[in-house]
Amino acid sequence: MTSERSNVYRKKHNTKTFDPEWGRTFILERFLQTCNPSGIELQTSKTTNAMADTFSQIHIQTVFAVQNRNALILPAWEEELYKYITGIVQNKGQKMLAINGTSNHIHLFIGMKPECCLSDMVREIKKSSNAFINDKRLTPFKFQWQAGFGAFSYSHSQLTEVIQYINNQKQHHKKQSFKDEYLTFLKNFEIEFKSEYLFEWIEEHK
């Protein structure tokens, strides 16, 4: 009896499909095997999960205060300070949406990536800007930020409103003190607090 040789042809077809229920892209690998001379066709499928990408929108307004009432932020050099702090945020791969304040406090509105640690970034901003102000002798007295900060998150639909609010800080604080503003934030965001753990309130230079 003469044995018949069986020839196997194998062809691979890759296709991609997105499953909205799982939020993942699946790579489908299809193999078509044809065995001769029997004429039997066998089709098998292998499904491989691909890692899903990360999609986020994180917008945080951060507020912190000046420590020394003899070393407040002055109009003569505040823009230089804001540019320096913006550079720190950008160098960390984050986006500064707005920055402004008055003599005794500052507001930063940042578009953040999910891997960014806000506490670490604020710590670096405070440390570096303290050194920047003191090394350049922008004030005759030692400059320092107070410990702690406020952080408040916003949706995409609120961006324009928050940016305008921060840009209008000077006008806003002609009518409301920093203390009243900060307490309003805490109450509106329903954040529990104890008065002894808040900032030391310093009168504004108007």
C-alpha positions in Angstrom: 0.0 0.0 0.0 1.3 3.4 -1.0 1.1 5.9 1.8 -0.2 9.3 0.8 1.7 12.3 2.0 -0.3 14.8 3.8 0.5 18.5 3.1 -0.5 21.1 5.7 -1.0 24.7 4.8 -1.2 27.2 7.7 -2.1 30.8 7.2 -2.4 33.4 10.0 -4.9 36.3 9.8 -4.8 39.0 12.5 -7.8 41.3 13.1 -8.6 43.8 15.8 -11.9 44.5 17.4 -13.0 46.8 20.2 -15.4 45.6 22.9 -17.1 48.6 24.5 -18.5 46.5 27.4 -15.0 45.6 28.5 -13.2 48.7 27.2 -10.5 46.6 25.7 -9.2 45.8 22.2 -9.0 42.2 21.4 -6.5 40.8 18.8 -8.1 37.8 17.0 -5.6 35.4 15.5 -7.3 33.0 13.0 -5.5 30.0 11.6 -6.8 28.0 8.6 -5.4 24.5 8.3 -6.0 22.5 5.2 -4.9 18.8 5.2 -4.5 17.0 1.9 -5.5 14.7 0.5 -8.4 14.1 2.9 -9.9 17.5 2.1 -10.7 18.1 5.8 -10.6 21.8 6.7 -10.1 22.7 10.3 -10.5 26.4 11.4 -9.3 27.3 14.9 -9.4 30.7 16.7 -7.1 32.0 19.4 -8.1 35.2 21.3 -5.5 37.3 23.1 -6.3 40.1 25.5 -4.4 43.4 24.8 -3.8 45.8 27.7 -6.2 48.7 27.9 -4.9 52.2 27.7 -5.6 54.7 30.5 -7.9 57.6 29.8 -8.4 60.4 32.4 -9.5 64.0 33.0 -8.2 65.2 36.3 -8.4 69.0 37.1 -7.3 70.1 40.5 -7.3 73.6 42.0 -4.7 73.8 44.7 -4.5 76.6 47.3 -1.8 77.4 49.8 -0.7 80.3 51.9 2.3 82.5 52.8 3.8 82.0 56.3 5.6 85.3 57.1 3.5 88.4 57.2 6.7 90.4 56.7 7.5 88.5 53.5 4.4 88.6 51.4 4.1 88.2 47.6 4.5 91.6 46.0 3.2 92.8 42.6 6.8 93.7 41.5 7.8 90.0 41.3 4.7 87.9 41.4 4.7 87.2 37.7 8.3 86.0 37.9 7.2 83.6 40.7 4.2 82.4 38.7 6.4 81.6 35.7 8.8 79.7 37.9 6.1 77.6 39.5 4.5 77.0 36.1 7.9 75.6 34.9 8.0 73.2 37.8 4.5 71.9 37.0 5.4 71.5 33.2 8.7 69.8 33.9 6.7 67.2 35.8 4.6 66.5 32.8 1.5 68.2 34.1 -0.4 71.2 32.6 -0.9 74.5 34.3 -4.3 75.8 33.4 -4.3 78.9 35.6 -2.1 80.5 38.3 -2.8 83.6 40.4 -3.3 84.9 43.9 -2.7 87.8 46.2 -0.1 88.9 48.6 -0.9 86.1 51.1 -1.9 83.1 49.1 -1.8 81.4 45.7 -4.1 79.4 43.5 -2.9 76.7 41.0 -5.3 75.0 38.6 -3.6 71.9 37.2 -4.5 69.3 34.6 -3.0 66.2 36.1 -2.0 62.8 34.8 -3.2 59.9 37.0 0.3 58.8 37.9 1.1 62.2 39.4 1.1 62.4 43.2 -0.3 65.8 44.1 1.2 65.9 47.6 4.7 65.3 46.2 4.3 67.9 43.5 3.0 70.6 46.0 5.9 69.7 48.3 8.4 70.3 45.4 6.7 73.5 44.4 6.9 74.9 47.9 10.5 73.8 48.5 11.8 75.1 45.1 9.9 78.4 45.1 11.0 79.1 48.7 14.6 78.8 47.5 13.9 80.7 44.4 12.5 83.7 46.2 15.1 83.7 49.0 18.1 83.1 46.7 17.0 86.0 44.5 16.3 88.2 47.5 12.9 89.2 46.2 12.0 90.1 49.8 14.2 91.4 52.6 12.7 88.9 55.0 12.8 85.1 54.8 10.0 83.8 52.6 8.2 80.6 53.4 4.9 78.8 52.6 2.7 77.6 55.3 2.3 73.8 55.8 -0.7 72.2 54.2 -2.8 73.0 51.2 -6.3 72.8 49.8 -7.2 70.7 46.8 -10.5 70.8 44.9 -11.4 68.8 41.8 -13.6 69.9 38.9 -15.2 68.4 35.8 -14.4 69.4 32.3 -17.5 71.6 32.0 -16.3 73.8 34.9 -12.8 74.6 33.4 -13.7 78.0 32.0 -15.4 79.1 35.1 -12.6 78.1 37.4 -9.9 79.6 35.1 -11.8 82.9 35.1 -12.2 82.8 38.8 -8.5 82.4 39.4 -7.5 85.0 36.8 -9.8 87.5 38.7 -8.3 86.9 42.1 -7.2 90.5 42.6 -10.7 91.9 42.0 -12.4 89.1 43.9 -10.4 89.8 47.1 -11.4 93.4 47.1 -14.7 92.1 48.4 -13.8 88.9 50.2 -10.9 87.9 52.5 -8.8 84.8 51.9 -10.1 83.3 55.1 -13.7 83.6 53.9 -12.9 82.3 50.5 -11.1 79.2 51.8 -13.9 78.4 54.3 -16.4 78.7 51.4 -14.4 76.2 49.4 -14.4 73.7 52.3 -18.1 74.1 52.9 -19.1 73.9 49.2 -17.0 70.7 48.8 -18.4 69.3 52.1 -14.9 68.8 53.5 -14.8 68.3 57.3 -12.2 70.4 59.1 -11.0 71.7 62.5 -10.2 75.4 62.8 -6.9 74.7 64.6 -5.7 72.9 61.5 -6.4 75.7 59.0 -4.0 78.3 57.8 -2.8 81.3 59.9 -4.8 84.1 58.4 -2.8 87.1 57.3 -4.4 90.4 56.3 -4.2 91.3 52.7 -2.2 94.2 51.2 -4.8 96.2 49.3 
